[in-house]
């Protein structure tokens, strides 16, 4: 594989995949756990390009789907409690609109 083709592949994975650092944040696991999973043949599919590991989004989503188990009512209740309320969403939209207006005003000055 030439250096140019490696760079092209890296560019694709940067757009359509996760680095180990990004995936560890998404999954709530540290990078050492991902390393153990790779060595033991567990975890989401990965590709090694040079010294970096890349995880295609489609593979990660398939792995998550395959490893998702139905939770009991307590788990569902906790998850639902983490979802933003309509009031919170409205507040965030107002804040976003105010920031946009300030930015537009600043650009016009």
N, C-alpha and C positions, 0 to 999 in steps of 0.2 A: 504494500500500500504506500503510495507516494505521500509526501507532506501535504500537497494540495488536496488530495482526496481526504486525508485525515482532517484538515481544516474545514472542508465542506461538510463532513459528517459531524464535526463538533458544532458547527453553526446550526445544523438541523436539530441536533439534540438540545442546544441552548434554547431554541424556539419551541420545540415539541417534547421536551423532556426535563427531568430534574437532575441536578447534581446531587451528590451524597448529602451535602450540607442542606440544600433545599428540601430534599425528601425527608431528612431527619426532622426538620421543623414541621413539615406537613403531618408526619406520622406521630410526632411527639416522642421520638426515640433518638438516642444519640448516635453519632456516626459509628461508634464502636459496635453498636448493635447491628447496624447494617453490614459492617465488616464480618461479624460472626455469621450473620445470615448468609452472606455470599459464600463464605468458606464451607458452610454446612449445607449449601444447596437449598436454602429456605429464602423466604422473602420475595419481593417483586423481581421480575427479570431485569437484567442489567447488561450493559455493554461497556467494555473497557477500551478507551481510546487514549493511547499514551499512558500517562500515569493517573488519569481521571476515570471515575466510574460515572456512567450516565444511565438514567432510568427512563425509558420511553413512557410517556403519559398513558398511552393505550395499555401497556403492560402493567403499569401501576394500578390503573382503574380495574383491569381484569383481576389482578391479584386481590385487591380490596374486595371486589364483588365475590370472588370465590371464597374469601375468608370472613365474610360477614355472616354473623349468626343472629337469629332473632333474639332480641332482648326481652326481658320480662317487663312488667308494667313499671317497675321502679326505674329501670334504665330509660324507658321511653319518657317517663315523667321528668326525669332529670334533663334529658335531651331537649324536650319541649320547653323547659324552663330557661334554657340557654338561648332560645330563639328570640330575636328582637321583637318587641311589641310594635304595634302600629304607631304608637306615640313616639317611640324611640326612632323609628324610621322617619317619621315626619320631622322630628327635631334634627336628625342628620341631614335631611334634604334642605332644611332652612339654613343650617350652618354652611352647607356646601354652596347654596345660592348666595349667601352673604359674602363668602370668600371670593366667589366668582365676580360679584359686583365690585368688591374692593379692588380686585386685580384689574378689572376693566377700567375702573376709575383711575387707578395708578398709571395704567398704560396710556390713558388719555391726557394725563397731565404733562 
